[in-house]
């Protein structure tokens, strides 16, 4: 993953934001929308693209574009920084390989304890039954 190339491929667009700000919010475009074309990216290898598209398929639209938005603050610059950080965090976490699960081995003592407890419960229930004549 080449971070500089990816940064150049990002398409950022300023939109009108909702929320706090009074009349100011109607005049200023502080909400930022990020678009990233995953399929045509030169900053990722084909293996990385496949892994990313599999892991974050819910964030990718039918055109193969990742779309994210941020309107947390009233500052366009701050929203842009937050969004770019989130984007790279999303890509980096998607590229972390999943650890292979190692099945745990049950200790002999635990198995013996389970069987002893099972025998004890069985004997307790046997003793509650009416005797046969």
VEXDREN-2710 file (C-alpha; in Angstrom, 1 decimal):
% VEXDREN-2710
k/r/px/py/pz
1/UNK/0.0/0.0/0.0
2/UNK/1.5/3.3/-1.1
3/UNK/0.0/6.0/1.1
4/UNK/1.1/8.9/-1.1
5/UNK/-0.4/7.5/-4.2
6/UNK/-3.7/6.7/-2.4
7/UNK/-3.8/10.2/-1.0
8/UNK/-3.6/11.6/-4.5
9/UNK/-6.3/9.3/-5.7
10/UNK/-8.8/10.5/-3.1
11/UNK/-11.7/12.7/-4.4
12/UNK/-12.9/15.1/-1.8
13/UNK/-16.1/17.2/-2.2
14/UNK/-17.5/19.8/0.2
15/UNK/-21.2/19.7/0.8
16/UNK/-23.7/21.7/2.9
17/UNK/-23.8/20.3/6.4
18/UNK/-26.7/20.0/8.7
19/UNK/-26.7/20.5/12.5
20/UNK/-25.5/23.2/14.8
21/UNK/-24.4/26.6/13.4
22/UNK/-27.5/28.7/12.9
23/UNK/-27.7/30.8/9.8
24/UNK/-24.0/30.1/9.2
25/UNK/-24.7/26.4/8.3
26/UNK/-26.8/27.6/5.3
27/UNK/-24.0/29.6/3.8
28/UNK/-20.9/27.4/4.3
29/UNK/-20.1/23.9/2.9
30/UNK/-18.3/22.2/5.8
31/UNK/-19.4/18.6/5.3
32/UNK/-16.8/16.6/3.4
33/UNK/-17.5/13.5/1.2
34/UNK/-14.6/11.2/0.2
35/UNK/-14.7/9.0/-2.8
36/UNK/-12.1/6.4/-3.6
37/UNK/-12.1/4.2/-6.7
38/UNK/-10.9/0.9/-5.3
39/UNK/-10.9/-1.1/-8.6
40/UNK/-8.8/1.5/-10.6
41/UNK/-6.3/2.4/-7.8
42/UNK/-2.6/2.3/-8.6
43/UNK/-1.6/2.5/-5.0
44/UNK/-2.8/-1.0/-4.1
45/UNK/-1.8/-4.4/-5.5
46/UNK/-4.5/-6.7/-6.9
47/UNK/-4.2/-9.0/-3.8
48/UNK/-4.8/-6.0/-1.5
49/UNK/-7.8/-4.9/-3.5
50/UNK/-9.3/-8.3/-3.3
51/UNK/-8.8/-8.4/0.5
52/UNK/-10.2/-4.9/1.0
53/UNK/-13.2/-5.5/-1.2
54/UNK/-14.0/-8.7/0.7
55/UNK/-13.6/-7.3/4.2
56/UNK/-15.4/-3.9/3.7
57/UNK/-17.9/-4.9/1.0
58/UNK/-20.6/-3.1/2.9
59/UNK/-18.8/0.3/2.4
60/UNK/-18.3/-0.2/-1.4
61/UNK/-21.0/0.7/-3.8
62/UNK/-21.9/-1.1/-7.1
63/UNK/-19.4/0.9/-9.0
64/UNK/-16.5/-0.2/-6.8
65/UNK/-16.2/3.2/-5.1
66/UNK/-15.7/3.7/-1.4
67/UNK/-17.8/6.6/-0.2
68/UNK/-17.4/8.2/3.3
69/UNK/-18.7/11.4/4.8
70/UNK/-17.8/13.6/7.8
71/UNK/-19.6/16.5/9.3
72/UNK/-18.5/16.3/12.9
73/UNK/-17.1/19.8/13.2
74/UNK/-17.9/23.2/11.8
75/UNK/-14.5/23.4/10.2
76/UNK/-14.1/22.1/6.6
77/UNK/-10.4/21.6/7.1
78/UNK/-10.8/19.6/10.3
79/UNK/-13.5/17.4/8.7
80/UNK/-11.2/16.7/5.8
81/UNK/-8.4/15.6/8.2
82/UNK/-10.8/13.4/10.2
83/UNK/-12.1/11.8/7.0
84/UNK/-8.7/11.1/5.6
85/UNK/-7.5/9.6/8.9
86/UNK/-10.6/7.4/9.0
87/UNK/-10.1/6.3/5.4
88/UNK/-6.5/5.2/6.0
89/UNK/-7.4/3.5/9.3
90/UNK/-10.2/1.6/7.4
91/UNK/-7.8/0.4/4.7
92/UNK/-5.0/-0.5/7.2
93/UNK/-7.4/-2.5/9.4
94/UNK/-8.8/-4.3/6.4
95/UNK/-5.3/-5.3/5.3
96/UNK/-4.4/-6.9/8.7
97/UNK/-4.4/-10.7/8.1
98/UNK/-6.9/-12.7/10.2
99/UNK/-5.2/-14.9/12.7
100/UNK/-5.7/-18.6/12.3
101/UNK/-7.5/-20.2/15.2
102/UNK/-5.6/-22.9/17.1
103/UNK/-8.0/-25.3/18.7
104/UNK/-7.2/-25.6/22.4
105/UNK/-6.4/-29.0/23.9
106/UNK/-8.6/-30.1/26.9
107/UNK/-6.4/-31.0/29.9
108/UNK/-6.7/-34.6/31.1
109/UNK/-7.6/-33.4/34.6
110/UNK/-10.5/-31.3/33.2
111/UNK/-11.9/-34.3/31.3
112/UNK/-11.6/-36.6/34.3
113/UNK/-13.3/-34.0/36.5
114/UNK/-16.2/-33.7/34.1
115/UNK/-16.6/-37.5/33.9
116/UNK/-16.5/-37.9/37.7
117/UNK/-19.1/-35.2/38.1
118/UNK/-21.2/-36.9/35.5
119/UNK/-21.0/-40.2/37.5
120/UNK/-21.8/-38.5/40.7
121/UNK/-24.9/-36.9/39.3
122/UNK/-26.0/-40.2/37.8
123/UNK/-25.6/-42.0/41.1
124/UNK/-27.5/-39.3/42.9
125/UNK/-30.5/-39.7/40.5
126/UNK/-30.3/-43.5/40.7
127/UNK/-30.6/-43.3/44.5
128/UNK/-33.8/-41.2/44.2
129/UNK/-35.6/-43.9/42.2
130/UNK/-38.0/-46.3/44.0
131/UNK/-36.4/-49.7/44.7
132/UNK/-37.5/-52.7/42.6
133/UNK/-38.8/-55.8/44.4
END
